[in-house]
Amino acid sequence: MSSAPHRFPPYPIRGVRVLHRKQNCAPHFAEIEVDFEPAADGFVFEVAEGLTVEYEPVTDVPRFFAAVAAGIKEHLDLPEHGLVAATRVVLRQARADTFGSHELAFRIAGYLAARKALEDTGTP
């Protein structure tokens, strides 16, 4: 008999900050702050109203935000967590750098933010 999956997050988790920086021939740079809140069902990702990121070209910024969402969702969907993600995630802050910011860097930052939030709740 298996136990029912846990819902994530069990309570609001605010101010999860991640700085993903890797220095090498293919640098990575992404800094984010997100809130995880319980939702009725499923996964919802929102960008806080008025959030701006100084980065050129500005057309890349929405792709960075989408990559954060993808990284978070990817980590929460791992079967070994044994949970149901009923989550509203709000991106509160983001910072990009001309050298090293790209979609992969933001996807990894999102993945790390989800991992940090799971650790904060004691979920493996």
C-alpha positions in Angstrom: 0.0 0.0 0.0 1.5 3.3 -1.0 0.8 6.6 0.6 -0.9 9.4 -1.3 1.4 11.9 -3.0 2.2 15.1 -1.1 1.0 18.4 -2.5 3.7 21.0 -3.1 4.2 23.5 -1.7 2.4 22.8 1.6 2.7 26.5 2.6 4.0 29.7 0.9 7.7 29.8 0.4 8.8 33.3 -0.3 12.1 34.9 -1.5 13.8 31.8 -2.9 17.0 33.4 -4.4 19.4 31.7 -6.8 22.5 33.0 -8.4 23.7 30.6 -11.1 27.1 31.6 -12.3 29.6 29.4 -14.1 32.9 30.8 -15.4 34.5 29.0 -18.3 34.7 29.2 -22.1 30.8 29.0 -22.2 29.8 31.2 -19.2 26.5 31.1 -17.4 24.8 33.9 -15.5 21.3 34.1 -14.1 20.0 35.5 -10.9 16.4 35.1 -9.8 14.1 35.4 -6.9 10.8 33.5 -6.9 7.9 32.8 -4.5 6.2 29.4 -4.4 2.6 29.5 -3.3 0.0 26.7 -2.9 -2.5 26.6 -5.9 -5.7 24.8 -6.4 -4.2 22.5 -9.0 -1.4 22.3 -11.6 1.5 24.6 -12.2 1.1 28.3 -12.8 4.1 30.7 -13.5 3.7 34.4 -13.4 6.1 37.3 -13.7 5.6 40.0 -11.1 4.0 43.2 -12.5 6.5 45.8 -13.4 9.5 43.4 -13.3 12.2 44.8 -15.7 15.6 43.4 -16.5 18.3 45.5 -18.0 19.6 43.4 -20.9 20.1 43.9 -24.6 18.5 42.7 -26.7 15.4 43.2 -24.7 13.6 40.6 -26.9 15.6 37.8 -25.1 14.1 38.6 -21.7 10.7 36.8 -22.2 12.6 33.7 -23.3 14.7 33.9 -20.1 11.5 34.0 -18.1 10.0 31.1 -19.9 13.3 29.1 -19.3 12.9 29.8 -15.5 9.4 28.4 -15.6 10.6 25.3 -17.6 13.4 24.6 -15.2 11.1 24.8 -12.2 8.4 22.6 -13.7 11.1 20.1 -14.9 12.4 19.7 -11.3 9.0 19.5 -9.7 7.9 16.8 -12.2 10.6 14.3 -11.2 8.8 11.1 -10.1 11.2 10.4 -7.2 9.7 13.4 -5.3 6.4 11.6 -5.1 4.4 14.8 -5.0 1.7 16.6 -6.8 2.7 20.1 -7.9 -0.1 22.4 -7.1 2.0 25.5 -7.4 1.8 29.1 -8.3 5.3 30.5 -8.9 5.9 34.2 -9.1 9.2 35.5 -10.5 9.9 38.6 -8.3 13.4 39.6 -9.5 15.8 38.7 -12.3 19.2 39.8 -13.3 21.0 39.1 -16.5 24.5 39.8 -17.8 25.7 40.5 -21.3 28.3 37.8 -20.9 26.8 34.5 -19.9 23.0 35.1 -19.8 21.1 32.8 -22.0 18.1 30.4 -21.8 20.1 27.5 -20.4 21.5 29.6 -17.6 18.0 30.7 -16.6 16.6 27.2 -17.0 19.2 25.9 -14.6 18.5 28.8 -12.2 14.8 27.7 -12.2 15.7 24.1 -11.6 17.9 25.2 -8.6 15.2 27.4 -7.2 12.7 24.4 -7.2 15.3 22.2 -5.6 15.9 24.8 -2.9 12.2 25.2 -2.2 11.8 21.4 -1.9 14.7 21.3 0.5 13.1 24.1 2.6 10.0 21.9 3.0 12.0 18.7 3.8 11.1 17.0 0.6 14.0 14.9 -0.8 
